[in-house]
């Protein structure tokens, strides 16, 4: 956590207290409203890590993590929609391209909200989306299995793989049109509110100037590795929110104190490792801390359900919502390495109760 107050942390707390948390159970059942997205856009949080010269806050990683914890603990569905935005911003800031000059400022200032359509690239050598050069641009064909924020995002960062194993990242509008057809919203056990669909691509064409970068898949995998092996701030945010419920329940104070001590310890170690100067080193340690964070998350949300008793079975109950969000976070951004490490931890008895 940050050691000094930051304006974006204060804004995140106010947004959580006034807008997100009071309506989280309703949003969980009815969907993230456009009004939530507008509040996020106005808050400046979409530019938390963006370069200052493009209108962003250029805030330290600790600030970005803390704001993510706050948003996820208040309304995980809203957090999940807006968290997609930060990877396209970072990619634009990293690679010089015509797309940077066109899009980075409106994304950094919150004028536009971006989604991501590239998780399928992690399934390589299977290629769900193929990219082929055509007419001075690129043609994309295939299926994007998961796309979050449909109807809320303005643009998307789309990726496809060429015949030579190169990954092409390009921006395109997040709307239905020739070559791009969304499925109906998916019915999910948790975070259905985040408006997740699959996308059918049949000859979707994007111009060359929309391309951010082309990289060999091996290079992408190396860059992508720490993104999925580090513990997610959302895990700590949802666990914190669950422990607030436990703390307030009769006979819950001692349990809340014990679990919060475990949570604080794992958070401290996980964030210290996330700040390691070589992001693709110490992968085993990162995965071990990630699974320990999952352990505390499961224990915290289980304790919230137990403390709430039978009321926790109602779909509009806060403990029930947090427990389902915890299940979602167990598989969010999961790769084969993460799954293997988590299953090994469960098999060894190192994981807590579900």
C-alpha positions in Angstrom: 0.0 0.0 0.0 1.2 3.6 -0.5 2.9 5.3 2.4 1.7 8.8 1.5 -1.8 9.9 0.3 -2.2 10.3 -3.4 -5.0 12.2 -5.1 -6.1 9.2 -7.2 -6.3 7.0 -4.1 -8.6 9.6 -2.5 -10.8 9.7 -5.6 -11.0 5.9 -5.7 -12.1 5.8 -2.1 -14.8 8.4 -2.6 -16.0 6.7 -5.8 -16.1 3.4 -3.9 -18.0 4.8 -1.0 -20.5 7.0 -2.8 -21.1 5.2 -6.1 -19.8 1.6 -6.3 -20.3 0.0 -2.9 -23.9 1.2 -2.3 -25.1 -0.3 -5.6 -22.8 -3.3 -5.9 -25.5 -6.0 -5.3 -27.8 -4.4 -7.8 -25.1 -4.1 -10.4 -24.2 -7.8 -9.7 -27.7 -8.8 -10.8 -28.4 -6.1 -13.5 -25.1 -5.3 -15.1 -22.5 -2.5 -14.9 -24.3 0.7 -15.9 -22.9 3.3 -18.3 -23.2 5.8 -15.4 -20.5 3.8 -13.5 -18.2 4.0 -16.5 -18.7 7.7 -16.8 -17.8 8.2 -13.2 -14.6 6.2 -13.7 -13.8 8.2 -16.8 -14.2 11.5 -14.9 -12.2 10.3 -11.9 -8.9 10.3 -13.8 -8.3 6.7 -12.7 -8.1 5.5 -16.3 -4.8 7.4 -16.7 -3.3 6.2 -13.4 -0.2 4.8 -15.1 -0.3 6.7 -18.3 2.5 9.2 -19.2 2.0 12.8 -18.0 2.8 14.2 -21.4 -0.3 12.5 -22.7 -2.5 13.6 -19.9 -2.0 10.7 -17.6 -1.1 10.7 -13.9 2.1 8.7 -14.3 1.5 7.4 -10.8 3.8 4.8 -9.1 2.8 1.1 -9.3 1.8 1.2 -5.6 -0.8 3.8 -6.4 -2.2 1.7 -9.3 -2.4 -1.4 -7.0 -4.1 0.5 -4.2 -6.7 2.0 -6.4 -7.4 -1.4 -8.0 -7.9 -2.9 -4.5 -10.3 -0.2 -3.6 -12.4 -0.5 -6.8 -12.4 -4.4 -6.7 -13.5 -4.5 -3.1 -16.3 -2.1 -3.7 -17.7 -3.5 -7.0 -15.6 -6.2 -8.7 -17.7 -6.1 -11.9 -17.0 -2.4 -12.4 -13.3 -3.0 -11.5 -13.1 -5.8 -14.1 -14.5 -3.6 -16.9 -12.1 -0.7 -16.2 -9.0 -2.9 -15.6 -9.0 -4.0 -19.2 -8.2 -0.4 -20.1 -4.8 -0.3 -18.5 -3.0 -2.8 -20.7 -3.8 -1.0 -24.0 -2.6 2.2 -22.4 0.6 0.6 -21.3 1.2 -0.9 -24.7 0.6 2.4 -26.5 3.1 4.1 -24.1 5.7 1.4 -24.6 5.7 1.2 -28.4 6.0 4.1 -30.8 3.3 3.9 -33.5 0.7 6.1 -35.3 -1.9 4.6 -33.0 -0.1 6.1 -30.0 -0.5 9.6 -31.3 -4.1 9.1 -32.1 -5.3 7.2 -29.1 -3.0 7.5 -26.1 -4.2 10.9 -25.0 -8.0 10.2 -25.2 -7.4 6.9 -23.4 -5.2 8.5 -20.7 -7.6 11.3 -20.0 -10.7 9.1 -19.9 -12.3 10.4 -23.0 -12.3 6.8 -24.3 -12.5 3.4 -22.6 -10.6 0.5 -24.1 -11.2 -3.3 -23.8 -8.9 -6.2 -24.7 -9.3 -9.0 -27.1 -6.1 -10.9 -27.0 -6.2 -13.4 -24.1 -6.6 -16.2 -26.7 -3.0 -15.6 -27.9 -1.9 -17.4 -24.7 -3.3 -20.7 -26.2 -0.6 -20.7 -28.8 0.3 -22.9 -30.8 -3.5 -23.1 -31.1 -4.6 -20.0 -33.1 -8.2 -19.0 -32.4 -7.7 -15.7 -34.3 -5.6 -15.5 -37.5 -4.1 -12.2 -38.8 -3.3 -11.9 -42.5 -1.9 -8.8 -44.4 -4.5 -7.5 -46.8 -5.0 -4.2 -48.7 -2.4 -2.2 -46.8 -3.8 -3.4 -43.4 -4.7 -6.6 -41.6 -7.6 -9.0 -41.9 -8.6 -10.9 -38.7 -10.6 -14.2 -38.8 -11.6 -16.5 -36.0 -13.2 -16.3 -32.5 -12.3 -14.2 -29.5 -13.6 -16.5 -26.7 -13.9 -13.7 -24.1 -14.4 -10.0 -24.4 -15.5 -8.0 -21.4 -17.2 -4.6 -21.4 -19.2 -5.0 -24.6 -21.5 -2.0 -25.0 -19.4 0.0 -22.5 -16.0 0.1 -24.3 -15.2 2.6 -27.1 -12.3 0.7 -28.6 -10.6 -2.6 -28.3 -7.0 -3.9 -28.5 -7.3 -6.9 -30.8 -4.6 -9.5 -31.4 -4.2 -12.2 -34.0 -1.3 -14.6 -35.0 0.2 -14.7 -38.4 1.3 -17.8 -40.3 4.9 -17.2 -39.1 3.9 -17.0 -35.4 4.0 -13.3 -35.1 1.4 -11.6 -32.9 -0.2 -8.5 -34.4 -1.8 -6.0 -31.9 -4.2 -3.4 -33.4 -6.9 -1.1 -32.2 -10.4 -1.2 -33.7 -13.8 0.2 -32.7 -15.8 -1.9 -30.1 -19.0 -2.1 -32.1 -20.8 -4.6 -34.2 -20.2 -4.2 -38.0 -19.2 -6.2 -41.1 -16.6 -8.7 -40.0 -17.3 -8.4 -36.3 -20.3 -10.0 -34.6 -20.7 -10.3 -30.8 -22.5 -13.2 -29.1 -25.3 -12.6 -26.6 -24.0 -11.7 -23.1 -22.6 -14.8 -21.4 -24.5 -16.2 -18.4 -21.8 -16.6 -15.8 -21.8 -17.6 -12.1 -19.9 -14.4 -11.2 -19.3 -11.1 -12.9 -21.9 -11.6 -15.6 -22.5 -7.9 -14.9 -19.2 -7.1 -16.7 -21.0 -7.7 -20.0 -18.7 -10.5 -21.4 -19.3 -11.8 -24.9 -17.4 -13.8 -27.5 -16.6 -12.2 -30.8 -16.9 -13.8 -34.2 -14.4 -12.3 -36.7 -15.0 -12.9 -40.4 -12.7 -10.8 -42.5 -12.5 -7.9 -40.0 -10.1 -5.4 -41.7 -8.1 -2.8 -39.8 -5.7 -0.3 -41.4 -1.9 -0.5 -40.9 -1.9 2.8 -38.8 -4.1 1.0 -36.2 -1.3 -1.5 -35.5 0.5 -0.9 -32.2 3.2 -3.6 -32.5 4.1 -6.9 -34.1 6.1 -9.3 -32.0 7.2 -12.9 -32.2 5.0 -15.0 -30.0 8.0 -16.0 -27.8 8.6 -12.4 -27.1 5.0 -11.8 -26.2 5.0 -14.8 -23.8 8.1 -13.5 -22.0 6.5 -10.0 -21.6 3.2 -11.5 -20.6 4.6 -13.9 -17.9 4.7 -11.6 -14.9 1.3 -10.2 -15.7 -0.2 -13.6 -14.7 2.2 -14.9 -12.2 2.0 -11.9 -9.8 -0.9 -11.8 -7.3 -3.7 -9.6 -8.4 -4.6 -6.5 -6.3 -8.3 -7.5 -6.9 -7.7 -10.6 -4.7 -6.6 -8.4 -1.8 -9.4 -5.9 -2.4 -12.2 -8.5 -2.3 -10.6 -10.3 0.7 -10.5 -7.0 2.5 -14.2 -6.3 1.8 -15.1 -9.8 3.1 -13.1 -9.3 6.3 -15.0 -6.1 6.9 -18.2 -8.1 7.0 -16.6 -10.7 9.3 -15.3 -7.9 11.6 -18.8 -6.5 11.9 -20.5 -9.8 12.7 -21.1 -11.2 16.2 -18.2 -13.4 17.2 -16.3 -12.4 14.1 -13.7 -9.9 15.4 -11.0 -12.5 16.3 -11.4 -14.3 13.0 -11.2 -11.1 11.1 -8.0 -10.0 12.9 -6.3 -13.3 12.3 -7.1 -13.5 8.6 -6.3 -9.8 8.1 -2.8 -10.4 9.5 -2.3 -13.2 7.0 -3.7 -11.0 4.2 -1.4 -8.1 5.1 1.7 -10.4 5.2 1.0 -12.0 1.8 0.2 -8.6 0.2 3.4 -7.1 1.5 5.5 -10.0 0.1 3.6 -10.2 -3.2 4.0 -6.5 -3.9 7.6 -6.5 -3.0 8.2 -9.2 -5.5 6.0 -7.4 -8.1 8.4 -4.5 -7.8 11.5 -6.7 -8.5 13.6 -5.0 -11.2 13.6 -8.1 -13.4 9.9 -8.9 -13.9 10.4 -12.4 -15.5 12.6 -13.7 -12.7 11.7 -15.6 -9.5 8.6 -17.0 -11.2 8.3 -19.9 -8.7 8.1 -17.5 -5.8 5.6 -15.3 -7.6 3.3 -18.3 -8.2 3.7 -19.4 -4.5 2.6 -16.0 -3.3 -0.3 -16.0 -5.8 -1.6 -19.3 -4.5 -1.1 -18.1 -0.8 -3.2 -15.0 -1.7 -5.9 -17.3 -3.1 -5.8 -19.2 0.2 -6.5 -16.1 2.2 -9.2 -15.0 -0.3 -11.1 -18.2 0.0 -10.8 -18.2 3.8 -12.0 -14.6 4.0 -15.0 -15.0 1.8 -15.9 -18.3 3.4 -15.7 -16.6 6.8 -18.1 -13.9 5.5 -20.6 -16.5 4.3 -20.4 -18.4 7.6 -20.8 -15.2 9.6 -23.8 -14.2 7.6 -25.6 -17.6 8.1 -28.6 -18.4 6.0 -28.8 -14.9 4.7 -25.6 -15.5 2.8 -27.5 -17.7 0.4 -29.6 -14.8 -1.0 -28.2 -13.6 -4.4 -28.5 -10.0 -3.3 -26.4 -10.7 -0.1 -23.0 -9.0 0.0 -21.2 -12.1 1.4 -22.7 -14.2 -1.4 -21.6 -11.7 -4.0 -18.0 -11.6 -2.6 -17.8 -15.4 -2.5 -18.8 -15.7 -6.1 -16.3 -12.9 -7.1 -13.6 -14.9 -5.3 -14.4 -17.9 -7.4 -14.0 -15.8 -10.5 -10.7 -14.4 -9.4 -9.3 -17.9 -9.0 -9.4 -18.3 -12.8 -9.2 -14.8 -14.1 -6.2 -14.5 -16.4 -5.3 -18.1 -15.7 -2.5 -19.7 -17.7 -1.3 -23.3 -17.7 1.6 -22.5 -15.3 -0.7 -20.7 -12.9 -3.3 -23.6 -13.0 -0.6 -26.2 -12.4 0.9 -24.3 -9.5 -2.5 -23.8 -7.9 -3.6 -27.4 -8.3 -0.2 -28.6 -6.9 -0.8 -26.4 -3.8 -4.3 -27.7 -3.3 -3.0 -31.3 -3.7 -0.3 -30.7 -1.1 -2.8 -29.5 1.5 -1.4 -26.0 1.4 -4.7 -24.4 0.5 -7.4 -23.4 2.8 -11.1 -24.4 2.7 -13.3 -23.3 -0.2 
